[in-house]
Amino acid sequence: MITSVLSVLALTAVVGLFLAIFVGGGVYVARVRRDGIEATLSGARRLRELR
């Protein structure tokens, strides 16, 4: 019983991680298509400099 709950929990975590990676990639691609690669990279540089 406990092992099945843990395996379902682990599977859910892995699927959630893959979904987060794909959603993040989709957001990045949409931003690059909308703004262009130079604007996207300069925004990332600016964000890094603020830290």
PDBQT receptor file of N, H, CA, C and O in Angstrom, charges set to zero:
ATOM      1  N   MET A   1       0.826  -1.197   0.000  1.00  0.00    +0.000 N 
ATOM      2  CA  MET A   1       0.000   0.000   0.000  1.00  0.00    +0.000 C 
ATOM      3  C   MET A   1       0.868   1.258   0.000  1.00  0.00    +0.000 C 
ATOM      4  O   MET A   1       0.672   2.154  -0.821  1.00  0.00    +0.000 OA
ATOM      5  N   ILE A   2       1.830   1.320   0.926  1.00  0.00    +0.000 N 
ATOM      6  H   ILE A   2       1.990   0.591   1.592  1.00  0.00    +0.000 HD
ATOM      7  CA  ILE A   2       2.680   2.512   1.016  1.00  0.00    +0.000 C 
ATOM      8  C   ILE A   2       3.570   2.631  -0.221  1.00  0.00    +0.000 C 
ATOM      9  O   ILE A   2       3.806   3.735  -0.712  1.00  0.00    +0.000 OA
ATOM     10  N   THR A   3       4.065   1.494  -0.727  1.00  0.00    +0.000 N 
ATOM     11  H   THR A   3       3.873   0.597  -0.328  1.00  0.00    +0.000 HD
ATOM     12  CA  THR A   3       4.935   1.556  -1.903  1.00  0.00    +0.000 C 
ATOM     13  C   THR A   3       4.172   2.041  -3.128  1.00  0.00    +0.000 C 
ATOM     14  O   THR A   3       4.724   2.776  -3.947  1.00  0.00    +0.000 OA
ATOM     15  N   SER A   4       2.918   1.644  -3.263  1.00  0.00    +0.000 N 
ATOM     16  H   SER A   4       2.469   1.047  -2.598  1.00  0.00    +0.000 HD
ATOM     17  CA  SER A   4       2.140   2.117  -4.411  1.00  0.00    +0.000 C 
ATOM     18  C   SER A   4       1.859   3.609  -4.299  1.00  0.00    +0.000 C 
ATOM     19  O   SER A   4       1.873   4.318  -5.305  1.00  0.00    +0.000 OA
ATOM     20  N   VAL A   5       1.603   4.095  -3.083  1.00  0.00    +0.000 N 
ATOM     21  H   VAL A   5       1.592   3.519  -2.266  1.00  0.00    +0.000 HD
ATOM     22  CA  VAL A   5       1.383   5.529  -2.888  1.00  0.00    +0.000 C 
ATOM     23  C   VAL A   5       2.655   6.300  -3.218  1.00  0.00    +0.000 C 
ATOM     24  O   VAL A   5       2.600   7.340  -3.873  1.00  0.00    +0.000 OA
ATOM     25  N   LEU A   6       3.801   5.793  -2.765  1.00  0.00    +0.000 N 
ATOM     26  H   LEU A   6       3.846   4.948  -2.233  1.00  0.00    +0.000 HD
ATOM     27  CA  LEU A   6       5.070   6.461  -3.054  1.00  0.00    +0.000 C 
ATOM     28  C   LEU A   6       5.400   6.441  -4.543  1.00  0.00    +0.000 C 
ATOM     29  O   LEU A   6       5.913   7.423  -5.079  1.00  0.00    +0.000 OA
ATOM     30  N   SER A   7       5.108   5.329  -5.213  1.00  0.00    +0.000 N 
ATOM     31  H   SER A   7       4.690   4.531  -4.778  1.00  0.00    +0.000 HD
ATOM     32  CA  SER A   7       5.395   5.262  -6.644  1.00  0.00    +0.000 C 
ATOM     33  C   SER A   7       4.485   6.202  -7.430  1.00  0.00    +0.000 C 
ATOM     34  O   SER A   7       4.930   6.827  -8.392  1.00  0.00    +0.000 OA
ATOM     35  N   VAL A   8       3.224   6.311  -7.034  1.00  0.00    +0.000 N 
ATOM     36  H   VAL A   8       2.862   5.803  -6.252  1.00  0.00    +0.000 HD
ATOM     37  CA  VAL A   8       2.318   7.261  -7.692  1.00  0.00    +0.000 C 
ATOM     38  C   VAL A   8       2.782   8.690  -7.435  1.00  0.00    +0.000 C 
ATOM     39  O   VAL A   8       2.726   9.531  -8.332  1.00  0.00    +0.000 OA
ATOM     40  N   LEU A   9       3.236   8.966  -6.230  1.00  0.00    +0.000 N 
ATOM     41  H   LEU A   9       3.281   8.282  -5.501  1.00  0.00    +0.000 HD
ATOM     42  CA  LEU A   9       3.742  10.297  -5.893  1.00  0.00    +0.000 C 
ATOM     43  C   LEU A   9       4.998  10.626  -6.705  1.00  0.00    +0.000 C 
ATOM     44  O   LEU A   9       5.139  11.741  -7.205  1.00  0.00    +0.000 OA
ATOM     45  N   ALA A  10       5.901   9.665  -6.834  1.00  0.00    +0.000 N 
ATOM     46  H   ALA A  10       5.786   8.759  -6.428  1.00  0.00    +0.000 HD
ATOM     47  CA  ALA A  10       7.116   9.879  -7.624  1.00  0.00    +0.000 C 
ATOM     48  C   ALA A  10       6.778  10.084  -9.098  1.00  0.00    +0.000 C 
ATOM     49  O   ALA A  10       7.365  10.944  -9.756  1.00  0.00    +0.000 OA
ATOM     50  N   LEU A  11       5.841   9.304  -9.614  1.00  0.00    +0.000 N 
ATOM     51  H   LEU A  11       5.365   8.606  -9.079  1.00  0.00    +0.000 HD
ATOM     52  CA  LEU A  11       5.428   9.451 -11.007  1.00  0.00    +0.000 C 
ATOM     53  C   LEU A  11       4.804  10.821 -11.245  1.00  0.00    +0.000 C 
ATOM     54  O   LEU A  11       5.063  11.455 -12.268  1.00  0.00    +0.000 OA
ATOM     55  N   THR A  12       3.990  11.274 -10.313  1.00  0.00    +0.000 N 
ATOM     56  H   THR A  12       3.779  10.759  -9.482  1.00  0.00    +0.000 HD
ATOM     57  CA  THR A  12       3.372  12.594 -10.423  1.00  0.00    +0.000 C 
ATOM     58  C   THR A  12       4.432  13.692 -10.412  1.00  0.00    +0.000 C 
ATOM     59  O   THR A  12       4.328  14.663 -11.160  1.00  0.00    +0.000 OA
ATOM     60  N   ALA A  13       5.446  13.544  -9.572  1.00  0.00    +0.000 N 
ATOM     61  H   ALA A  13       5.531  12.755  -8.963  1.00  0.00    +0.000 HD
ATOM     62  CA  ALA A  13       6.518  14.541  -9.513  1.00  0.00    +0.000 C 
ATOM     63  C   ALA A  13       7.303  14.582 -10.819  1.00  0.00    +0.000 C 
ATOM     64  O   ALA A  13       7.643  15.661 -11.304  1.00  0.00    +0.000 OA
ATOM     65  N   VAL A  14       7.592  13.425 -11.389  1.00  0.00    +0.000 N 
ATOM     66  H   VAL A  14       7.317  12.548 -10.996  1.00  0.00    +0.000 HD
ATOM     67  CA  VAL A  14       8.352  13.373 -12.643  1.00  0.00    +0.000 C 
ATOM     68  C   VAL A  14       7.539  13.964 -13.789  1.00  0.00    +0.000 C 
ATOM     69  O   VAL A  14       8.069  14.727 -14.596  1.00  0.00    +0.000 OA
ATOM     70  N   VAL A  15       6.260  13.619 -13.864  1.00  0.00    +0.000 N 
ATOM     71  H   VAL A  15       5.830  12.999 -13.208  1.00  0.00    +0.000 HD
ATOM     72  CA  VAL A  15       5.402  14.169 -14.920  1.00  0.00    +0.000 C 
ATOM     73  C   VAL A  15       5.280  15.682 -14.756  1.00  0.00    +0.000 C 
ATOM     74  O   VAL A  15       5.303  16.417 -15.744  1.00  0.00    +0.000 OA
ATOM     75  N   GLY A  16       5.150  16.148 -13.526  1.00  0.00    +0.000 N 
ATOM     76  H   GLY A  16       5.131  15.552 -12.723  1.00  0.00    +0.000 HD
ATOM     77  CA  GLY A  16       5.079  17.587 -13.278  1.00  0.00    +0.000 C 
ATOM     78  C   GLY A  16       6.351  18.296 -13.700  1.00  0.00    +0.000 C 
ATOM     79  O   GLY A  16       6.296  19.400 -14.244  1.00  0.00    +0.000 OA
ATOM     80  N   LEU A  17       7.493  17.677 -13.458  1.00  0.00    +0.000 N 
ATOM     81  H   LEU A  17       7.538  16.781 -13.016  1.00  0.00    +0.000 HD
ATOM     82  CA  LEU A  17       8.773  18.264 -13.865  1.00  0.00    +0.000 C 
ATOM     83  C   LEU A  17       8.870  18.368 -15.383  1.00  0.00    +0.000 C 
ATOM     84  O   LEU A  17       9.280  19.402 -15.912  1.00  0.00    +0.000 OA
ATOM     85  N   PHE A  18       8.493  17.297 -16.083  1.00  0.00    +0.000 N 
ATOM     86  H   PHE A  18       8.160  16.458 -15.653  1.00  0.00    +0.000 HD
ATOM     87  CA  PHE A  18       8.518  17.341 -17.544  1.00  0.00    +0.000 C 
ATOM     88  C   PHE A  18       7.551  18.386 -18.084  1.00  0.00    +0.000 C 
ATOM     89  O   PHE A  18       7.874  19.099 -19.034  1.00  0.00    +0.000 OA
ATOM     90  N   LEU A  19       6.370  18.482 -17.488  1.00  0.00    +0.000 N 
ATOM     91  H   LEU A  19       6.107  17.902 -16.717  1.00  0.00    +0.000 HD
ATOM     92  CA  LEU A  19       5.411  19.496 -17.925  1.00  0.00    +0.000 C 
ATOM     93  C   LEU A  19       5.964  20.899 -17.711  1.00  0.00    +0.000 C 
ATOM     94  O   LEU A  19       5.796  21.767 -18.568  1.00  0.00    +0.000 OA
ATOM     95  N   ALA A  20       6.617  21.130 -16.585  1.00  0.00    +0.000 N 
ATOM     96  H   ALA A  20       6.753  20.425 -15.889  1.00  0.00    +0.000 HD
ATOM     97  CA  ALA A  20       7.196  22.446 -16.313  1.00  0.00    +0.000 C 
ATOM     98  C   ALA A  20       8.284  22.784 -17.334  1.00  0.00    +0.000 C 
ATOM     99  O   ALA A  20       8.386  23.929 -17.776  1.00  0.00    +0.000 OA
ATOM    100  N   ILE A  21       9.091  21.797 -17.707  1.00  0.00    +0.000 N 
ATOM    101  H   ILE A  21       9.008  20.868 -17.348  1.00  0.00    +0.000 HD
ATOM    102  CA  ILE A  21      10.144  22.029 -18.702  1.00  0.00    +0.000 C 
ATOM    103  C   ILE A  21       9.528  22.385 -20.050  1.00  0.00    +0.000 C 
ATOM    104  O   ILE A  21       9.973  23.325 -20.708  1.00  0.00    +0.000 OA
ATOM    105  N   PHE A  22       8.498  21.633 -20.466  1.00  0.00    +0.000 N 
ATOM    106  H   PHE A  22       8.137  20.869 -19.931  1.00  0.00    +0.000 HD
ATOM    107  CA  PHE A  22       7.875  21.902 -21.755  1.00  0.00    +0.000 C 
ATOM    108  C   PHE A  22       7.141  23.232 -21.769  1.00  0.00    +0.000 C 
ATOM    109  O   PHE A  22       7.184  23.945 -22.771  1.00  0.00    +0.000 OA
ATOM    110  N   VAL A  23       6.467  23.580 -20.681  1.00  0.00    +0.000 N 
ATOM    111  H   VAL A  23       6.432  23.001 -19.867  1.00  0.00    +0.000 HD
ATOM    112  CA  VAL A  23       5.771  24.865 -20.614  1.00  0.00    +0.000 C 
ATOM    113  C   VAL A  23       6.782  26.008 -20.648  1.00  0.00    +0.000 C 
ATOM    114  O   VAL A  23       6.575  27.001 -21.344  1.00  0.00    +0.000 OA
ATOM    115  N   GLY A  24       7.874  25.869 -19.898  1.00  0.00    +0.000 N 
ATOM    116  H   GLY A  24       8.043  25.062 -19.333  1.00  0.00    +0.000 HD
ATOM    117  CA  GLY A  24       8.916  26.899 -19.924  1.00  0.00    +0.000 C 
ATOM    118  C   GLY A  24       9.526  27.059 -21.308  1.00  0.00    +0.000 C 
ATOM    119  O   GLY A  24       9.776  28.179 -21.752  1.00  0.00    +0.000 OA
ATOM    120  N   GLY A  25       9.762  25.959 -21.982  1.00  0.00    +0.000 N 
ATOM    121  H   GLY A  25       9.558  25.049 -21.621  1.00  0.00    +0.000 HD
ATOM    122  CA  GLY A  25      10.280  26.024 -23.355  1.00  0.00    +0.000 C 
ATOM    123  C   GLY A  25       9.299  26.674 -24.301  1.00  0.00    +0.000 C 
ATOM    124  O   GLY A  25       9.689  27.446 -25.177  1.00  0.00    +0.000 OA
ATOM    125  N   GLY A  26       8.019  26.365 -24.129  1.00  0.00    +0.000 N 
ATOM    126  H   GLY A  26       7.701  25.738 -23.418  1.00  0.00    +0.000 HD
ATOM    127  CA  GLY A  26       6.993  26.984 -24.971  1.00  0.00    +0.000 C 
ATOM    128  C   GLY A  26       6.901  28.479 -24.755  1.00  0.00    +0.000 C 
ATOM    129  O   GLY A  26       6.744  29.242 -25.708  1.00  0.00    +0.000 OA
ATOM    130  N   VAL A  27       6.998  28.900 -23.499  1.00  0.00    +0.000 N 
ATOM    131  H   VAL A  27       7.126  28.280 -22.725  1.00  0.00    +0.000 HD
ATOM    132  CA  VAL A  27       6.974  30.337 -23.195  1.00  0.00    +0.000 C 
ATOM    133  C   VAL A  27       8.190  31.022 -23.817  1.00  0.00    +0.000 C 
ATOM    134  O   VAL A  27       8.075  32.114 -24.374  1.00  0.00    +0.000 OA
ATOM    135  N   TYR A  28       9.352  30.380 -23.723  1.00  0.00    +0.000 N 
ATOM    136  H   TYR A  28       9.446  29.493 -23.271  1.00  0.00    +0.000 HD
ATOM    137  CA  TYR A  28      10.573  30.955 -24.303  1.00  0.00    +0.000 C 
ATOM    138  C   TYR A  28      10.451  31.083 -25.822  1.00  0.00    +0.000 C 
ATOM    139  O   TYR A  28      10.801  32.117 -26.392  1.00  0.00    +0.000 OA
ATOM    140  N   VAL A  29       9.953  30.030 -26.475  1.00  0.00    +0.000 N 
ATOM    141  H   VAL A  29       9.669  29.190 -26.012  1.00  0.00    +0.000 HD
ATOM    142  CA  VAL A  29       9.812  30.061 -27.934  1.00  0.00    +0.000 C 
ATOM    143  C   VAL A  29       8.812  31.132 -28.351  1.00  0.00    +0.000 C 
ATOM    144  O   VAL A  29       9.040  31.853 -29.322  1.00  0.00    +0.000 OA
ATOM    145  N   ALA A  30       7.706  31.238 -27.619  1.00  0.00    +0.000 N 
ATOM    146  H   ALA A  30       7.521  30.653 -26.830  1.00  0.00    +0.000 HD
ATOM    147  CA  ALA A  30       6.711  32.266 -27.948  1.00  0.00    +0.000 C 
ATOM    148  C   ALA A  30       7.294  33.660 -27.775  1.00  0.00    +0.000 C 
ATOM    149  O   ALA A  30       7.029  34.548 -28.585  1.00  0.00    +0.000 OA
ATOM    150  N   ARG A  31       8.080  33.859 -26.735  1.00  0.00    +0.000 N 
ATOM    151  H   ARG A  31       8.296  33.138 -26.077  1.00  0.00    +0.000 HD
ATOM    152  CA  ARG A  31       8.688  35.176 -26.504  1.00  0.00    +0.000 C 
ATOM    153  C   ARG A  31       9.713  35.495 -27.587  1.00  0.00    +0.000 C 
ATOM    154  O   ARG A  31       9.796  36.635 -28.046  1.00  0.00    +0.000 OA
ATOM    155  N   VAL A  32      10.495  34.494 -27.999  1.00  0.00    +0.000 N 
ATOM    156  H   VAL A  32      10.427  33.569 -27.626  1.00  0.00    +0.000 HD
ATOM    157  CA  VAL A  32      11.486  34.720 -29.057  1.00  0.00    +0.000 C 
ATOM    158  C   VAL A  32      10.782  35.046 -30.369  1.00  0.00    +0.000 C 
ATOM    159  O   VAL A  32      11.221  35.936 -31.098  1.00  0.00    +0.000 OA
ATOM    160  N   ARG A  33       9.703  34.343 -30.679  1.00  0.00    +0.000 N 
ATOM    161  H   ARG A  33       9.347  33.620 -30.086  1.00  0.00    +0.000 HD
ATOM    162  CA  ARG A  33       8.981  34.619 -31.922  1.00  0.00    +0.000 C 
ATOM    163  C   ARG A  33       8.324  35.991 -31.894  1.00  0.00    +0.000 C 
ATOM    164  O   ARG A  33       8.266  36.679 -32.913  1.00  0.00    +0.000 OA
ATOM    165  N   ARG A  34       7.829  36.388 -30.729  1.00  0.00    +0.000 N 
ATOM    166  H   ARG A  34       7.876  35.829 -29.901  1.00  0.00    +0.000 HD
ATOM    167  CA  ARG A  34       7.132  37.668 -30.626  1.00  0.00    +0.000 C 
ATOM    168  C   ARG A  34       8.110  38.841 -30.617  1.00  0.00    +0.000 C 
ATOM    169  O   ARG A  34       7.917  39.818 -31.340  1.00  0.00    +0.000 OA
ATOM    170  N   ASP A  35       9.165  38.745 -29.792  1.00  0.00    +0.000 N 
ATOM    171  H   ASP A  35       9.322  37.951 -29.204  1.00  0.00    +0.000 HD
ATOM    172  CA  ASP A  35      10.064  39.884 -29.584  1.00  0.00    +0.000 C 
ATOM    173  C   ASP A  35      11.354  39.797 -30.393  1.00  0.00    +0.000 C 
ATOM    174  O   ASP A  35      11.997  40.819 -30.635  1.00  0.00    +0.000 OA
ATOM    175  N   GLY A  36      11.734  38.617 -30.808  1.00  0.00    +0.000 N 
ATOM    176  H   GLY A  36      11.211  37.787 -30.611  1.00  0.00    +0.000 HD
ATOM    177  CA  GLY A  36      13.021  38.442 -31.480  1.00  0.00    +0.000 C 
ATOM    178  C   GLY A  36      14.069  37.978 -30.476  1.00  0.00    +0.000 C 
ATOM    179  O   GLY A  36      13.936  38.194 -29.272  1.00  0.00    +0.000 OA
ATOM    180  N   ILE A  37      15.107  37.340 -30.994  1.00  0.00    +0.000 N 
ATOM    181  H   ILE A  37      15.214  37.164 -31.972  1.00  0.00    +0.000 HD
ATOM    182  CA  ILE A  37      16.112  36.734 -30.117  1.00  0.00    +0.000 C 
ATOM    183  C   ILE A  37      16.933  37.793 -29.394  1.00  0.00    +0.000 C 
ATOM    184  O   ILE A  37      17.302  37.598 -28.236  1.00  0.00    +0.000 OA
ATOM    185  N   GLU A  38      17.226  38.905 -30.054  1.00  0.00    +0.000 N 
ATOM    186  H   GLU A  38      16.926  39.063 -30.995  1.00  0.00    +0.000 HD
ATOM    187  CA  GLU A  38      18.059  39.935 -29.421  1.00  0.00    +0.000 C 
ATOM    188  C   GLU A  38      17.361  40.561 -28.224  1.00  0.00    +0.000 C 
ATOM    189  O   GLU A  38      17.980  40.763 -27.180  1.00  0.00    +0.000 OA
ATOM    190  N   ALA A  39      16.071  40.870 -28.368  1.00  0.00    +0.000 N 
ATOM    191  H   ALA A  39      15.568  40.706 -29.216  1.00  0.00    +0.000 HD
ATOM    192  CA  ALA A  39      15.331  41.472 -27.257  1.00  0.00    +0.000 C 
ATOM    193  C   ALA A  39      15.204  40.493 -26.100  1.00  0.00    +0.000 C 
ATOM    194  O   ALA A  39      15.296  40.885 -24.936  1.00  0.00    +0.000 OA
ATOM    195  N   THR A  40      14.993  39.223 -26.416  1.00  0.00    +0.000 N 
ATOM    196  H   THR A  40      14.918  38.905 -27.361  1.00  0.00    +0.000 HD
ATOM    197  CA  THR A  40      14.862  38.218 -25.363  1.00  0.00    +0.000 C 
ATOM    198  C   THR A  40      16.171  38.061 -24.600  1.00  0.00    +0.000 C 
ATOM    199  O   THR A  40      16.173  38.012 -23.370  1.00  0.00    +0.000 OA
ATOM    200  N   LEU A  41      17.284  37.983 -25.325  1.00  0.00    +0.000 N 
ATOM    201  H   LEU A  41      17.282  38.023 -26.324  1.00  0.00    +0.000 HD
ATOM    202  CA  LEU A  41      18.579  37.808 -24.663  1.00  0.00    +0.000 C 
ATOM    203  C   LEU A  41      18.995  39.058 -23.899  1.00  0.00    +0.000 C 
ATOM    204  O   LEU A  41      19.583  38.955 -22.823  1.00  0.00    +0.000 OA
ATOM    205  N   SER A  42      18.698  40.237 -24.439  1.00  0.00    +0.000 N 
ATOM    206  H   SER A  42      18.220  40.320 -25.314  1.00  0.00    +0.000 HD
ATOM    207  CA  SER A  42      19.054  41.454 -23.707  1.00  0.00    +0.000 C 
ATOM    208  C   SER A  42      18.212  41.592 -22.446  1.00  0.00    +0.000 C 
ATOM    209  O   SER A  42      18.694  42.103 -21.435  1.00  0.00    +0.000 OA
ATOM    210  N   GLY A  43      16.955  41.141 -22.492  1.00  0.00    +0.000 N 
ATOM    211  H   GLY A  43      16.564  40.726 -23.313  1.00  0.00    +0.000 HD
ATOM    212  CA  GLY A  43      16.129  41.141 -21.285  1.00  0.00    +0.000 C 
ATOM    213  C   GLY A  43      16.684  40.207 -20.230  1.00  0.00    +0.000 C 
ATOM    214  O   GLY A  43      16.653  40.521 -19.040  1.00  0.00    +0.000 OA
ATOM    215  N   ALA A  44      17.195  39.055 -20.659  1.00  0.00    +0.000 N 
ATOM    216  H   ALA A  44      17.221  38.801 -21.625  1.00  0.00    +0.000 HD
ATOM    217  CA  ALA A  44      17.794  38.113 -19.707  1.00  0.00    +0.000 C 
ATOM    218  C   ALA A  44      19.075  38.691 -19.115  1.00  0.00    +0.000 C 
ATOM    219  O   ALA A  44      19.341  38.521 -17.925  1.00  0.00    +0.000 OA
ATOM    220  N   ARG A  45      19.869  39.372 -19.939  1.00  0.00    +0.000 N 
ATOM    221  H   ARG A  45      19.652  39.510 -20.906  1.00  0.00    +0.000 HD
ATOM    222  CA  ARG A  45      21.093  39.999 -19.430  1.00  0.00    +0.000 C 
ATOM    223  C   ARG A  45      20.766  41.085 -18.415  1.00  0.00    +0.000 C 
ATOM    224  O   ARG A  45      21.416  41.196 -17.375  1.00  0.00    +0.000 OA
ATOM    225  N   ARG A  46      19.750  41.884 -18.729  1.00  0.00    +0.000 N 
ATOM    226  H   ARG A  46      19.222  41.794 -19.573  1.00  0.00    +0.000 HD
ATOM    227  CA  ARG A  46      19.351  42.961 -17.822  1.00  0.00    +0.000 C 
ATOM    228  C   ARG A  46      18.876  42.388 -16.494  1.00  0.00    +0.000 C 
ATOM    229  O   ARG A  46      19.198  42.923 -15.433  1.00  0.00    +0.000 OA
ATOM    230  N   LEU A  47      18.111  41.301 -16.551  1.00  0.00    +0.000 N 
ATOM    231  H   LEU A  47      17.850  40.866 -17.413  1.00  0.00    +0.000 HD
ATOM    232  CA  LEU A  47      17.609  40.672 -15.330  1.00  0.00    +0.000 C 
ATOM    233  C   LEU A  47      18.761  40.135 -14.488  1.00  0.00    +0.000 C 
ATOM    234  O   LEU A  47      18.743  40.231 -13.261  1.00  0.00    +0.000 OA
ATOM    235  N   ARG A  48      19.768  39.565 -15.160  1.00  0.00    +0.000 N 
ATOM    236  H   ARG A  48      19.783  39.487 -16.157  1.00  0.00    +0.000 HD
ATOM    237  CA  ARG A  48      20.918  39.014 -14.444  1.00  0.00    +0.000 C 
ATOM    238  C   ARG A  48      21.732  40.127 -13.788  1.00  0.00    +0.000 C 
ATOM    239  O   ARG A  48      22.260  39.944 -12.691  1.00  0.00    +0.000 OA
ATOM    240  N   GLU A  49      21.836  41.281 -14.451  1.00  0.00    +0.000 N 
ATOM    241  H   GLU A  49      21.407  41.430 -15.342  1.00  0.00    +0.000 HD
ATOM    242  CA  GLU A  49      22.592  42.396 -13.888  1.00  0.00    +0.000 C 
ATOM    243  C   GLU A  49      21.910  42.975 -12.655  1.00  0.00    +0.000 C 
ATOM    244  O   GLU A  49      22.584  43.482 -11.758  1.00  0.00    +0.000 OA
ATOM    245  N   LEU A  50      20.580  42.906 -12.600  1.00  0.00    +0.000 N 
ATOM    246  H   LEU A  50      20.033  42.495 -13.328  1.00  0.00    +0.000 HD
ATOM    247  CA  LEU A  50      19.851  43.447 -11.458  1.00  0.00    +0.000 C 
ATOM    248  C   LEU A  50      20.111  42.640 -10.192  1.00  0.00    +0.000 C 
ATOM    249  O   LEU A  50      20.014  43.166  -9.084  1.00  0.00    +0.000 OA
ATOM    250  N   ARG A  51      20.438  41.366 -10.359  1.00  0.00    +0.000 N 
ATOM    251  H   ARG A  51      20.517  40.939 -11.260  1.00  0.00    +0.000 HD
ATOM    252  CA  ARG A  51      20.723  40.527  -9.195  1.00  0.00    +0.000 C 
ATOM    253  C   ARG A  51      22.090  40.851  -8.713  1.00  0.00    +0.000 C 
ATOM    254  O   ARG A  51      22.553  40.266  -7.734  1.00  0.00    +0.000 OA
TER     255      ARG A  51
